[in-house]
């Protein structure tokens, strides 16, 4: 993840923190923090960060980064976004960067974020637009969905494909004054052929949709990285 997708998702860290007005002295919760791109950015703004993720592997990578940078204002904790272990109204503001969209019960996760934020606090999250608007879909063959056996847009993490749908879900969870903005990432997902090869072979969607490529075709695809 840190060598592939994070090159895209980390570009949203600063805008996401700007949206919740993250500042020095804030108690900020980063839900489904992954390897910590947002948490590290928030720590640089001198917020007191609680970085929560269900994956112990993700948290291990985050703790390694924190140790290397001698960062002391981030507390990395294991937890379930759908059942946060914190009391009510604990945090100044909260974020989730392409995180809660993967939760089995997204509504429960957002409701939990609403519960633990202080009155007047801000909750910010990022979500993907529809797959047809993603650069990576240009690498998929035209019959990719037939090969996969499902429509890409039906995948759970594409559940909000319009600002209207996203706004409605956040308001249903009890959030108010909801604002939705479009941000576009720049640059490739990966930066060299070796990493791209790993990305392709480990991604179920891309691997399955390219299973008919011979070695020469696969190598030429990797050269595009």
C-alpha positions in Angstrom: 0.0 0.0 0.0 2.7 2.5 1.0 4.5 2.0 -2.4 1.4 2.2 -4.6 -2.0 3.6 -3.6 -0.7 5.9 -0.9 1.0 7.9 -3.7 -2.5 9.0 -4.6 -4.4 9.0 -1.3 -1.7 11.0 0.5 -2.3 13.9 -1.9 -5.6 14.5 -0.1 -4.1 14.7 3.4 -3.6 18.5 3.5 -6.9 19.4 1.9 -8.7 17.1 4.3 -7.1 18.7 7.3 -7.7 22.1 5.9 -11.4 21.2 5.6 -11.7 20.5 9.3 -9.5 23.5 10.2 -6.9 21.3 11.9 -4.6 23.4 14.0 -2.1 23.3 16.9 -3.6 22.0 20.1 -6.5 20.2 18.5 -7.4 16.7 19.6 -7.8 15.1 16.2 -9.0 11.5 15.5 -7.9 9.9 12.3 -10.2 7.0 11.6 -9.0 4.0 9.5 -5.7 5.8 9.4 -3.8 3.2 7.4 -0.1 3.9 7.2 -0.7 7.4 8.6 -0.3 10.0 5.8 -2.9 12.2 7.4 -1.8 11.6 10.9 1.8 12.6 10.1 0.5 15.7 8.3 -1.7 16.6 11.3 1.2 16.0 13.7 3.2 18.5 11.7 0.5 21.0 12.4 1.0 20.3 16.1 -2.3 18.7 16.7 -2.6 15.9 19.2 -3.5 12.9 17.0 -5.2 9.6 17.8 -4.6 7.4 14.8 -7.0 4.4 14.7 -7.0 1.4 12.4 -8.3 -2.1 12.5 -5.2 -3.5 10.8 -2.2 -4.2 13.0 0.1 -4.3 9.9 -0.9 -0.8 8.9 -0.3 0.4 12.5 3.1 -1.2 12.6 4.1 0.7 9.5 2.8 4.0 11.0 4.6 3.4 14.2 7.8 2.8 12.3 7.4 6.1 10.5 6.7 7.9 13.7 9.8 6.4 15.3 12.0 7.4 12.3 10.6 11.0 12.5 10.8 11.1 16.3 7.1 12.2 16.3 5.6 12.2 19.8 2.2 13.7 19.3 0.5 10.7 17.5 -1.0 7.8 19.5 -1.5 4.8 17.2 -4.3 2.6 18.5 -6.0 -0.5 17.2 -9.8 -0.3 17.0 -13.1 -0.8 15.1 -14.4 2.3 13.3 -18.0 0.9 13.8 -17.6 0.7 17.5 -15.1 3.4 18.7 -13.7 2.8 22.1 -13.9 6.5 23.1 -16.4 8.4 25.2 -18.8 11.0 23.8 -17.6 14.4 22.6 -13.8 13.7 23.0 -12.3 15.1 19.9 -12.0 18.6 18.4 -12.2 17.3 14.9 -12.0 14.0 13.0 -11.0 12.8 9.6 -11.0 9.6 7.5 -9.0 9.5 4.3 -10.5 6.8 2.1 -11.0 4.8 5.2 -14.5 4.5 6.5 -15.7 3.9 3.0 -14.4 0.3 3.3 -16.2 -0.4 6.6 -18.8 -3.2 6.5 -21.3 -0.7 8.0 -20.3 2.8 6.8 -23.4 4.4 8.4 -22.4 3.0 11.8 -18.8 4.3 11.4 -19.9 7.8 10.5 -22.4 7.8 13.3 -19.7 6.8 15.7 -17.5 9.7 14.4 -20.5 12.0 15.0 -20.8 10.7 18.6 -17.2 11.2 19.7 -16.7 14.7 18.1 -17.2 17.7 20.4 -20.2 20.1 19.8 -19.2 22.5 17.0 -16.4 20.1 15.9 -15.8 19.1 12.3 -15.8 15.7 10.6 -14.1 15.3 7.3 -13.7 12.3 5.0 -12.7 11.5 1.4 -14.4 9.1 -1.0 -13.8 8.0 -4.5 -15.8 9.2 -7.4 -17.2 6.7 -10.0 -14.6 4.3 -11.4 -15.1 5.6 -15.0 -13.5 8.9 -13.8 -10.3 7.2 -12.6 -7.1 7.2 -14.6 -6.3 3.6 -13.6 -9.4 2.3 -15.4 -7.6 3.2 -18.6 -5.4 0.1 -18.0 -8.4 -2.2 -17.9 -9.6 -4.1 -21.0 -13.0 -3.1 -22.4 -14.5 -6.4 -21.2 -13.0 -6.2 -17.7 -16.4 -6.2 -16.0 -17.4 -9.3 -17.8 -14.2 -11.0 -16.8 -14.6 -10.0 -13.1 -18.3 -11.0 -13.0 -19.5 -7.7 -11.5 -19.8 -4.0 -12.3 -16.9 -1.9 -10.9 -19.3 0.8 -9.8 -21.1 -1.7 -7.5 -18.0 -2.1 -5.4 -18.8 -0.9 -1.8 -16.1 1.7 -1.7 -17.8 3.5 -4.7 -21.0 3.8 -2.8 -21.0 7.6 -3.0 -20.7 8.5 -6.7 -22.1 12.0 -6.5 -22.0 14.9 -4.0 -25.7 14.5 -3.5 -25.4 10.9 -2.4 -22.5 11.7 0.0 -24.3 14.7 1.5 -27.4 12.7 2.1 -25.6 9.9 3.9 -23.6 12.3 6.2 -26.8 14.2 7.1 -28.6 10.9 7.9 -25.8 10.2 10.3 -26.5 13.4 12.1 -23.9 15.8 10.6 -25.0 19.3 9.7 -23.8 22.0 7.5 -22.3 19.4 5.1 -20.1 20.6 2.3 -18.7 18.5 -0.5 -15.7 19.4 -2.6 -14.1 17.7 -5.6 -10.3 17.3 -5.5 -8.3 15.7 -8.3 -5.0 13.8 -7.6 -2.1 14.2 -9.9 0.7 11.9 -11.1 0.9 8.1 -11.4 -0.2 5.7 -8.7 3.3 4.1 -8.8 6.6 5.4 -9.9 8.6 2.4 -11.3 8.0 -0.8 -13.2 8.9 -3.1 -10.3 6.4 -1.5 -8.0 3.8 -1.4 -10.7 4.3 -5.1 -11.3 3.6 -5.8 -7.6 0.6 -3.5 -7.7 -0.9 -5.3 -10.7 -0.3 -8.8 -9.4 -1.6 -8.1 -5.9 -4.7 -6.2 -7.0 -7.6 -8.7 -7.5 -9.4 -6.5 -9.9 -6.5 -5.6 -12.1 -5.0 -9.1 -11.9 -8.2 -10.8 -12.9 -8.9 -8.3 -15.7 -5.5 -8.8 -17.2 -5.2 -12.6 -16.8 -4.9 -13.1 -20.6 -1.8 -11.0 -21.1 1.3 -12.8 -22.1 4.7 -12.0 -20.6 5.6 -9.5 -23.3 2.3 -7.7 -23.0 2.6 -7.6 -19.2 6.1 -6.2 -19.3 5.0 -3.5 -21.7 2.2 -2.6 -19.4 4.7 -2.3 -16.5 6.9 0.0 -18.7 4.0 2.5 -18.6 4.6 3.0 -14.8 
